[in-house]
């Protein structure tokens, strides 16, 4: 069965952007040193080979990200985020179609969450218009400041009973996904949002695995 993996971090997105072009050798060495422990803990899907990771890291540190690099740089985030912020939690969501939840969120009157879910954070590019891939995978999203406050308000006012009443909106149109969607919207996202706000940081979600 296909699965989607979701990781949540409280991060300062601007600070992570400042690593691009910083020339900071500690940025490179620190990330490389994380490979072993994170891989041993089963927390890495892609950034497991130092020989492949180091050139990509150096491109970032030297401020020369390559728009033609195969798979881009989003795969490095699973390695960078544990050093750039606080891990808030992770979840494994069974089946396919979780990347399409933005349509369900709009239908459930969660417009800010819908926009967040569908909008990739463009790291390491300065803005979305500069990013070479409009639909990267893995797919990072970042909410910070007033947007994160609005996400919290939407989630607090949401009636999770609507999830069970509209199975056609669930991932893959599968009503068996209702409990996982309720877990995501009713528990995980509110908890992670609160965790980021308590730390005065943004909430970064990284989606990976099968679409």
Beta strands, then each sheet from edge to edge (+ up, - down):
strand 1: 3-11
strand 2: 85-94
strand 3: 139-143
strand 4: 202-209
sheet 1: 2+ 1- 4+ 3-
end
